[in-house]
Amino acid sequence: MNKVGVITGASSGIGQALTIRLADSYSVLYICGRKLSSLQKTVDLCGTGGAKLVPVVMDLNDKASIKSAATGIIKKEKNIHLLVNNAGQSQRSLVKDTSEEVEAMLMQINYFGPVQLTKLLLPALQQAQSSRIVITSSIVGKFGYPLRSTYSAAKHALHGYFESLRFEEKKNSIFVQFLVIGRVQTQVSVNALTAGGEQYGKMDNGQAGGISSEVCARKIEAALQSNRKEVLIGGKELLMVKFKKYLPFLFYKIAEKESNHV
């Protein structure tokens, strides 16, 4: 069977590592990112075997770019078996300081962009029968946290939107799966937006101590073989999700202590 996949944010980090993991399981993988040169590095890392890798330049902060990328894929593929909405951009800024422009950018990149792409590719996902839409979320998609307000809001919104889509598309054999990611050693904090829209430029201590992109990708690959609607991936920070649900007093104690340091 010819299997076709689409992975966003494939230029680096989790998306790149996942592309490498899945390259032998798919006939064609469309790998999306903002820079062709960075996508080519992912292609080179995968070598010559396995899937045909097709770089697709796409900027989630540009609606026209998303439409152009999706249209190009649809022209080539009637069936898409996997869509991984992985690309995103985090935040490191206080609510009182963050401009409306930065908030709008964060919502576009982390919420409206993935929604637009999914809707454009949905006919091919429906046509494939037994396809899967994967949402790379975050532990702050399960609770709010200091310096993450709009990023957290966007991830919360993804859960509401795509859970609704799960119910609607079950009749078309589309399975929607959430990956709730904790700390991973990527450039996510370095590339995070500050209050004025600049890059944060620093690696968080917690991020530096997270699991590697390769370990994360291996866990995602295992999740793709399961029927679990939501999979938590990370280290001890995942306990915060459990605390919020079962021991909220402990969650608030830890989060409020963190708030004192910002």
C-alpha positions as a Python dict, from the first residue, in 0.01 Angstrom:
ca = {
    (1, 'M'): (0, 0, 0),
    (2, 'N'): (126, 345, -93),
    (3, 'K'): (112, 555, 223),
    (4, 'V'): (139, 931, 206),
    (5, 'G'): (223, 1152, 503),
    (6, 'V'): (253, 1525, 571),
    (7, 'I'): (469, 1658, 856),
    (8, 'T'): (493, 2026, 948),
    (9, 'G'): (789, 2175, 1131),
    (10, 'A'): (1016, 1915, 969),
    (11, 'S'): (1320, 2143, 939),
    (12, 'S'): (1451, 2070, 1289),
    (13, 'G'): (1375, 1934, 1634),
    (14, 'I'): (1088, 1691, 1680),
    (15, 'G'): (964, 1722, 1321),
    (16, 'Q'): (1302, 1642, 1175),
    (17, 'A'): (1358, 1349, 1410),
    (18, 'L'): (1010, 1214, 1334),
    (19, 'T'): (1070, 1239, 959),
    (20, 'I'): (1381, 1027, 1001),
    (21, 'R'): (1188, 770, 1208),
    (22, 'L'): (900, 744, 956),
    (23, 'A'): (1102, 754, 636),
    (24, 'D'): (1094, 376, 598),
    (25, 'S'): (721, 344, 673),
    (26, 'Y'): (578, 571, 402),
    (27, 'S'): (598, 588, 26),
    (28, 'V'): (593, 968, 20),
    (29, 'L'): (645, 1220, 297),
    (30, 'Y'): (574, 1588, 236),
    (31, 'I'): (791, 1773, 485),
    (32, 'C'): (693, 2133, 552),
    (33, 'G'): (894, 2422, 689),
    (34, 'R'): (976, 2788, 632),
    (35, 'K'): (1316, 2742, 464),
    (36, 'L'): (1396, 2511, 175),
    (37, 'S'): (1762, 2489, 279),
    (38, 'S'): (1667, 2361, 624),
    (39, 'L'): (1425, 2108, 478),
    (40, 'Q'): (1700, 1986, 246),
    (41, 'K'): (1914, 1909, 552),
    (42, 'T'): (1634, 1681, 676),
    (43, 'V'): (1626, 1510, 336),
    (44, 'D'): (2003, 1459, 351),
    (45, 'L'): (1983, 1309, 701),
    (46, 'C'): (1733, 1051, 578),
    (47, 'G'): (1965, 929, 304),
    (48, 'T'): (1851, 769, -20),
    (49, 'G'): (1641, 480, 112),
    (50, 'G'): (1284, 473, 230),
    (51, 'A'): (1018, 729, 147),
    (52, 'K'): (1034, 987, -126),
    (53, 'L'): (1078, 1310, 69),
    (54, 'V'): (919, 1618, -85),
    (55, 'P'): (1017, 1952, 76),
    (56, 'V'): (730, 2202, 91),
    (57, 'V'): (797, 2563, 186),
    (58, 'M'): (520, 2681, 417),
    (59, 'D'): (493, 2956, 677),
    (60, 'L'): (213, 2908, 930),
    (61, 'N'): (211, 3283, 989),
    (62, 'D'): (111, 3340, 625),
    (63, 'K'): (-235, 3222, 515),
    (64, 'A'): (-145, 3248, 146),
    (65, 'S'): (163, 3033, 205),
    (66, 'I'): (-46, 2766, 376),
    (67, 'K'): (-299, 2763, 93),
    (68, 'S'): (-28, 2742, -172),
    (69, 'A'): (149, 2456, 7),
    (70, 'A'): (-170, 2257, 64),
    (71, 'T'): (-291, 2312, -291),
    (72, 'G'): (40, 2184, -425),
    (73, 'I'): (14, 1867, -216),
    (74, 'I'): (-350, 1804, -309),
    (75, 'K'): (-269, 1834, -679),
    (76, 'K'): (-27, 1545, -643),
    (77, 'E'): (-209, 1327, -388),
    (78, 'K'): (-571, 1214, -382),
    (79, 'N'): (-512, 1023, -60),
    (80, 'I'): (-327, 1137, 251),
    (81, 'H'): (-289, 883, 531),
    (82, 'L'): (-113, 1092, 794),
    (83, 'L'): (-104, 1462, 882),
    (84, 'V'): (122, 1563, 1170),
    (85, 'N'): (50, 1920, 1282),
    (86, 'N'): (381, 1963, 1459),
    (87, 'A'): (506, 2313, 1374),
    (88, 'G'): (458, 2590, 1628),
    (89, 'Q'): (621, 2874, 1816),
    (90, 'S'): (634, 2921, 2191),
    (91, 'Q'): (628, 3233, 2406),
    (92, 'R'): (826, 3384, 2692),
    (93, 'S'): (649, 3704, 2801),
    (94, 'L'): (418, 3843, 3068),
    (95, 'V'): (56, 3915, 2980),
    (96, 'K'): (89, 4282, 3079),
    (97, 'D'): (380, 4333, 2839),
    (98, 'T'): (275, 4129, 2536),
    (99, 'S'): (153, 4328, 2236),
    (100, 'E'): (-169, 4241, 2055),
    (101, 'E'): (36, 4188, 1740),
    (102, 'V'): (246, 3921, 1909),
    (103, 'E'): (-64, 3755, 2054),
    (104, 'A'): (-223, 3749, 1707),
    (105, 'M'): (95, 3597, 1560),
    (106, 'L'): (107, 3326, 1825),
    (107, 'M'): (-258, 3235, 1763),
    (108, 'Q'): (-204, 3228, 1386),
    (109, 'I'): (103, 3005, 1403),
    (110, 'N'): (-19, 2769, 1674),
    (111, 'Y'): (-394, 2756, 1610),
    (112, 'F'): (-533, 2915, 1294),
    (113, 'G'): (-247, 2785, 1078),
    (114, 'P'): (-288, 2417, 1168),
    (115, 'V'): (-666, 2453, 1139),
    (116, 'Q'): (-641, 2603, 790),
    (117, 'L'): (-397, 2337, 672),
    (118, 'T'): (-609, 2055, 808),
    (119, 'K'): (-926, 2184, 641),
    (120, 'L'): (-748, 2217, 307),
    (121, 'L'): (-610, 1862, 329),
    (122, 'L'): (-926, 1710, 478),
    (123, 'P'): (-1075, 1585, 146),
    (124, 'A'): (-761, 1377, 82),
    (125, 'L'): (-763, 1250, 441),
    (126, 'Q'): (-1128, 1150, 400),
    (127, 'Q'): (-1055, 983, 67),
    (128, 'A'): (-777, 771, 214),
    (129, 'Q'): (-1005, 595, 463),
    (130, 'S'): (-829, 494, 785),
    (131, 'S'): (-616, 809, 801),
    (132, 'R'): (-478, 988, 1106),
    (133, 'I'): (-447, 1353, 1211),
    (134, 'V'): (-187, 1408, 1481),
    (135, 'I'): (-172, 1724, 1691),
    (136, 'T'): (154, 1804, 1867),
    (137, 'S'): (25, 1980, 2175),
    (138, 'S'): (199, 2070, 2499),
    (139, 'I'): (153, 2022, 2870),
    (140, 'V'): (52, 2390, 2874),
    (141, 'G'): (-237, 2286, 2653),
    (142, 'K'): (-368, 2117, 2968),
    (143, 'F'): (-312, 2409, 3207),
    (144, 'G'): (-198, 2772, 3210),
    (145, 'Y'): (158, 2860, 3308),
    (146, 'P'): (365, 3176, 3364),
    (147, 'L'): (508, 3343, 3050),
    (148, 'R'): (304, 3114, 2819),
    (149, 'S'): (-40, 3285, 2815),
    (150, 'T'): (-120, 3305, 2443),
    (151, 'Y'): (78, 2993, 2355),
    (152, 'S'): (-115, 2805, 2621),
    (153, 'A'): (-443, 2950, 2493),
    (154, 'A'): (-364, 2836, 2139),
    (155, 'K'): (-287, 2482, 2256),
    (156, 'H'): (-609, 2474, 2461),
    (157, 'A'): (-796, 2583, 2148),
    (158, 'L'): (-640, 2301, 1945),
    (159, 'H'): (-778, 2046, 2191),
    (160, 'G'): (-1131, 2184, 2163),
    (161, 'Y'): (-1123, 2213, 1786),
    (162, 'F'): (-966, 1881, 1698),
    (163, 'E'): (-1165, 1684, 1952),
    (164, 'S'): (-1476, 1820, 1780),
    (165, 'L'): (-1329, 1716, 1445),
    (166, 'R'): (-1263, 1368, 1584),
    (167, 'F'): (-1635, 1316, 1647),
    (168, 'E'): (-1735, 1459, 1310),
    (169, 'E'): (-1488, 1257, 1104),
    (170, 'K'): (-1513, 921, 1274),
    (171, 'K'): (-1761, 817, 1005),
    (172, 'N'): (-1486, 878, 750),
    (173, 'S'): (-1242, 661, 948),
    (174, 'I'): (-1021, 955, 1043),
    (175, 'F'): (-851, 911, 1380),
    (176, 'V'): (-744, 1225, 1566),
    (177, 'Q'): (-462, 1185, 1816),
    (178, 'F'): (-313, 1438, 2058),
    (179, 'L'): (52, 1425, 2162),
    (180, 'V'): (93, 1617, 2486),
    (181, 'I'): (463, 1701, 2486),
    (182, 'G'): (668, 1803, 2787),
    (183, 'R'): (1029, 1916, 2783),
    (184, 'V'): (1232, 1820, 2479),
    (185, 'Q'): (1585, 1934, 2395),
    (186, 'T'): (1498, 2154, 2097),
    (187, 'Q'): (1531, 2522, 2011),
    (188, 'V'): (1171, 2590, 2120),
    (189, 'S'): (1264, 2829, 2401),
    (190, 'V'): (1542, 2991, 2197),
    (191, 'N'): (1294, 3066, 1916),
    (192, 'A'): (1008, 3164, 2150),
    (193, 'L'): (857, 3510, 2103),
    (194, 'T'): (904, 3781, 2361),
    (195, 'A'): (657, 4062, 2439),
    (196, 'G'): (771, 4268, 2142),
    (197, 'G'): (802, 3982, 1894),
    (198, 'E'): (1176, 3924, 1919),
    (199, 'Q'): (1329, 3581, 1975),
    (200, 'Y'): (1387, 3490, 2339),
    (201, 'G'): (1731, 3363, 2243),
    (202, 'K'): (1796, 3149, 2550),
    (203, 'M'): (1767, 2782, 2633),
    (204, 'D'): (1546, 2723, 2937),
    (205, 'N'): (1708, 2515, 3209),
    (206, 'G'): (1411, 2279, 3206),
    (207, 'Q'): (1427, 2250, 2827),
    (208, 'A'): (1797, 2166, 2840),
    (209, 'G'): (1721, 1881, 3079),
    (210, 'G'): (1441, 1736, 2868),
    (211, 'I'): (1438, 1421, 2659),
    (212, 'S'): (1610, 1431, 2320),
    (213, 'S'): (1425, 1486, 1992),
    (214, 'E'): (1520, 1132, 1892),
    (215, 'V'): (1365, 979, 2204),
    (216, 'C'): (1055, 1192, 2153),
    (217, 'A'): (1027, 1081, 1790),
    (218, 'R'): (1059, 717, 1891),
    (219, 'K'): (775, 759, 2140),
    (220, 'I'): (563, 932, 1876),
    (221, 'E'): (625, 649, 1633),
    (222, 'A'): (502, 405, 1897),
    (223, 'A'): (198, 625, 1962),
    (224, 'L'): (110, 616, 1592),
    (225, 'Q'): (75, 238, 1619),
    (226, 'S'): (-179, 271, 1900),
    (227, 'N'): (-542, 379, 1929),
    (228, 'R'): (-476, 606, 2225),
    (229, 'K'): (-652, 937, 2174),
    (230, 'E'): (-403, 1126, 2388),
    (231, 'V'): (-42, 1034, 2460),
    (232, 'L'): (184, 1213, 2710),
    (233, 'I'): (550, 1231, 2610),
    (234, 'G'): (829, 1373, 2824),
    (235, 'G'): (986, 1334, 3167),
    (236, 'K'): (890, 1408, 3526),
    (237, 'E'): (725, 1737, 3421),
    (238, 'L'): (433, 1526, 3294),
    (239, 'L'): (338, 1483, 3661),
    (240, 'M'): (201, 1837, 3645),
    (241, 'V'): (-76, 1712, 3414),
    (242, 'K'): (-167, 1445, 3669),
    (243, 'F'): (-145, 1692, 3957),
    (244, 'K'): (-379, 1936, 3781),
    (245, 'K'): (-636, 1662, 3731),
    (246, 'Y'): (-611, 1465, 4055),
    (247, 'L'): (-423, 1688, 4304),
    (248, 'P'): (-503, 2045, 4197),
    (249, 'F'): (-385, 2196, 4526),
    (250, 'L'): (-37, 2056, 4459),
    (251, 'F'): (-38, 2178, 4100),
    (252, 'Y'): (-125, 2533, 4208),
    (253, 'K'): (139, 2529, 4480),
    (254, 'I'): (411, 2438, 4229),
    (255, 'A'): (290, 2676, 3956),
    (256, 'E'): (250, 2968, 4198),
    (257, 'K'): (602, 2908, 4327),
    (258, 'E'): (724, 2933, 3968),
    (259, 'S'): (529, 3257, 3925),
    (260, 'N'): (735, 3416, 4200),
    (261, 'H'): (1044, 3387, 3982),
    (262, 'V'): (912, 3581, 3682),
}
